């Protein structure tokens, strides 16, 4: 049973550029959430996608956008990159209607902005 | 709004000694509570969760946690730690409402096991 996968594992970008990160959920899951984990901090919720729509959003600017595809995979896009966007980006998947709210995390994508 | 406070940023413990990692939360609604572990250069792995019922919850790798509603705490414990327990530990909460499943994390506690 494949768990949550993310690509790429590492990425280096320059300020002002745009980046796309990808996530495939655990088999059987239909909901994908994205988190940003800055160095030495806990993960912070960016947004969640369900049925190809953004269902919840955290306190992140519009430069952060996403998409969910019919196969439940998801992308996170960040425009006009800032140095402060350097972080580990974690994807988590879950099954809607599962009352335990259990989320399974991928290994993350390490983004470095120079 | 919800918040999670992990009072200790770093906890050094001798191998085979007991450990307690502290977590307090604040929320205006009922919540689910979680502890996650993050090994170096890896994602998060669920250790245990509190949903309802017994306030003592047992998880993987010999860890357990106790939910205390009056003190809004969910401290993590292990009676005897091993070198392999060296990692970052995160406490998290989520709202119980369907469709509001985002996790709010604490800032983490780095557990270092001393041989």
HADDOCK unambig.tbl for C-alpha pairs under 7 A between the chains (distance, minus, plus):
assign (segid A and resid 41 and name CA) (segid B and resid 107 and name CA) 4.99 0.50 0.50
assign (segid A and resid 41 and name CA) (segid B and resid 108 and name CA) 6.81 0.50 0.50
assign (segid A and resid 42 and name CA) (segid B and resid 105 and name CA) 5.69 0.50 0.50
assign (segid A and resid 42 and name CA) (segid B and resid 106 and name CA) 5.68 0.50 0.50
assign (segid A and resid 42 and name CA) (segid B and resid 107 and name CA) 4.35 0.50 0.50
assign (segid A and resid 42 and name CA) (segid B and resid 108 and name CA) 5.86 0.50 0.50
assign (segid A and resid 43 and name CA) (segid B and resid 105 and name CA) 6.18 0.50 0.50
assign (segid A and resid 44 and name CA) (segid B and resid 104 and name CA) 6.95 0.50 0.50
assign (segid A and resid 44 and name CA) (segid B and resid 105 and name CA) 6.99 0.50 0.50
assign (segid A and resid 45 and name CA) (segid B and resid 102 and name CA) 6.67 0.50 0.50
assign (segid A and resid 45 and name CA) (segid B and resid 103 and name CA) 6.88 0.50 0.50
assign (segid A and resid 97 and name CA) (segid B and resid 98 and name CA) 6.72 0.50 0.50
assign (segid A and resid 100 and name CA) (segid B and resid 51 and name CA) 6.82 0.50 0.50
assign (segid A and resid 101 and name CA) (segid B and resid 101 and name CA) 5.87 0.50 0.50
assign (segid A and resid 105 and name CA) (segid B and resid 43 and name CA) 6.10 0.50 0.50
assign (segid A and resid 105 and name CA) (segid B and resid 44 and name CA) 5.67 0.50 0.50
assign (segid A and resid 105 and name CA) (segid B and resid 45 and name CA) 6.94 0.50 0.50
assign (segid A and resid 106 and name CA) (segid B and resid 43 and name CA) 5.62 0.50 0.50
assign (segid A and resid 107 and name CA) (segid B and resid 42 and name CA) 5.12 0.50 0.50
assign (segid A and resid 107 and name CA) (segid B and resid 43 and name CA) 4.01 0.50 0.50
assign (segid A and resid 108 and name CA) (segid B and resid 43 and name CA) 5.85 0.50 0.50
